């Protein structure tokens, strides 16, 4: 097998130097200086032979001029390089949107090499060392682009340039697809708003058509084109940043997010809080509302000088208005659109200290993450476990000891309950029945109060706790009131843990309750009579501070 013979054949059919080097399979070559790489790869090849392609007027039959230096200079002359300097980022990346006929030509050239040089083709495919067109473009031109804009090329950068190119013969060349897959393209033509020969559809067809069928309708080697690709646009896109962490809410007077007020036809005004599934919230005009979201947004604005209108808040579940969130806290994420500033890791500790100045909210483990964080927050949302501690009122005080015994007996095993949509949501939600699990319950007396008891429970996420205790007029069954044969009510409720080992723990600020959910049940069993969720019925420790905040008396 003679590489020089293969290279000469590639030049004869109309390939440029970079495409020839790519097809020869040396993926670690210097594509920036393709001429020198070819001379090193083919020692008997003269420099004049390598430069023969330069004097040809027609573009490459494979890349259609995409890998030529002339096309790079068109990109470098675009105005987007001035806009990219406005972003406080030391890196960038490039994505190409190329016409689909390049894919057809690439497949045709591979089949031509397979027929002409079968031994060489089998060797190259077995090693999987042939780069695709887009990767070759980035390797060949990234050094020049880095020098041009003064930033480093990084495939994970949040600043990306979308280069869109077009070819005059695109429509003509992709028409062959309707012969390769008649049923698919007949259906696509009948759809009103679907592009018949879209790039993804062409790639899908090429992936499932065998070589024999392809050769019936496509000429090999591909013909030399009469024109090169044309630069349509270069668009600058800044990907959003995602800041994640966990928060604790120490006040029963603030909400997770502001409530929306809507005018209803039945009532003069209706307050619509966020539902269990509506944990994603975009900033609105509720700037003066004291809530978890606004406190976190204010901290981000003060430390990083970010615009609150470009932030979106998302949490793993929703807090009831009168519920504290204690223990290991609730995971949350803030999406920041079009960030022009870089967020250094060392400033996140300052951000935590700034937000924790509030007596109502504390945050920890704050860090940058990627888009997958949203799926981690929502993943298995219905199957998560949550721990609660409740202060319950019994209307028949003489039965309190008997009620505690019944609850502790029932709470040893998991309990499946059925819940219809609560009455409090019936004006804005359809009637729906769902099954939930109560995994464990433990009740204990409150010294000095013969009509109160403390209940610690572990439930499936999405369980309506209030309705489980009261029965909600029979809409939740079985319910605790029926099981203990007494009328129960909730005075206070605290969330003490969420079964979500994310985000990663950063021991930057001391925390009095860093135990994860696996210790919730053990922690509840260790509670002494009369103590509450943070090991004290009257006090809880504000994270990151030695200040003790006293609960209001019962």
Helices and strands as residue ranges (DSSP letters): H 3-13, H 17-23, H 34-41, H 47-50, G 51-55, H 69-76, H 80-83, G 84-86, E 91-97, H 101-116, H 118-127, H 133-149, E 152-153, E 159-166, H 170-174, H 177-180, H 182-190, H 199-208, H 211-217, E 230-238, E 241-249, E 260-262, E 270-272, E 280-282, H 292-304, G 308-310, E 311-315, E 323-336, H 347-355, E 361-369, H 372-378, E 385-394, G 397-399, H 400-410, E 415-420, G 423-425, E 433-446, E 449-460, H 465-470, E 476-477, H 480-484, E 488-498, G 517-519, H 520-526, E 539-541, E 548-550
